[in-house]
């Protein structure tokens, strides 16, 4: 499949997603999977956006969780979309 793509469209870069990012996405409350979207970054370059999906099929853009004070609070869901400029090519920012 990869060779067929390269033969049809030429070589392209692959995108590495670290285990730590996948675990953070999947470990969100009620997350059953991840949607991967093609996107353009702020420089107009092609990239991918990873968003957790709940059991109703909706994107986990926010969820309710218990905070450090024991109160219910809205949390922002993780949306990963670019490589981190930090040392180590495998680290993503989100």
C-alpha positions in Angstrom: 0.0 0.0 0.0 2.8 2.5 0.9 4.7 1.6 -2.3 1.6 2.0 -4.4 1.1 5.5 -2.9 4.7 6.5 -3.5 4.5 5.1 -7.1 1.3 7.2 -7.7 2.1 10.4 -5.9 5.8 10.4 -5.2 7.6 10.3 -1.8 6.1 12.2 1.1 6.9 12.6 4.8 5.4 10.2 7.3 4.0 11.5 10.6 5.1 9.9 13.9 2.6 9.8 16.8 4.1 8.9 20.1 2.6 6.4 22.5 2.3 9.2 25.2 0.1 11.3 22.9 -2.2 8.3 22.0 -2.5 7.4 25.7 -3.4 10.9 26.7 -6.1 11.1 24.0 -7.5 7.6 24.8 -7.4 8.2 28.6 -9.9 11.1 28.4 -13.2 10.2 30.1 -15.5 8.2 27.8 -13.0 8.2 24.9 -13.5 5.2 22.6 -11.2 6.2 19.8 -9.5 8.9 17.8 -10.5 10.8 14.7 -7.6 11.9 12.4 -8.2 14.9 10.2 -6.1 16.3 7.4 -5.4 20.0 8.0 -3.1 22.9 7.2 -0.9 24.4 9.9 -0.2 28.1 10.4 2.4 28.0 7.6 0.0 26.4 5.2 1.8 23.0 5.4 -0.2 19.8 5.4 -0.5 18.2 8.8 -2.9 16.0 10.8 -5.2 16.8 13.8 -6.0 14.1 16.3 -9.2 14.4 18.4 -10.6 11.9 20.9 -14.1 10.6 20.2 -16.7 9.7 22.9 -19.2 6.8 22.9 -21.8 8.9 21.1 -19.4 9.6 18.2 -18.8 13.3 19.2 -15.4 14.9 19.4 -14.1 15.4 22.9 -13.5 19.1 22.8 -14.5 19.4 26.5 -15.6 17.1 29.3 -16.6 17.2 32.9 -14.1 16.0 35.5 -13.5 16.3 39.2 -10.8 18.9 39.9 -8.3 19.0 42.8 -10.8 20.6 45.1 -13.3 17.8 44.5 -15.6 20.0 42.4 -17.0 19.2 39.0 -15.3 21.4 36.4 -15.3 21.6 32.6 -12.0 20.5 31.1 -10.7 21.2 27.6 -10.2 18.0 25.5 -6.8 17.3 24.0 -6.4 18.3 20.3 -2.9 17.4 19.0 -1.8 19.1 15.9 1.9 19.9 15.6 5.4 18.7 16.4 7.0 20.3 19.4 10.2 22.4 18.9 11.6 20.8 22.1 14.5 18.3 21.8 13.4 14.9 20.7 11.5 14.6 17.3 8.9 12.2 18.8 7.4 14.8 21.2 4.2 16.6 20.1 2.7 19.7 21.6 -1.0 20.1 22.4 
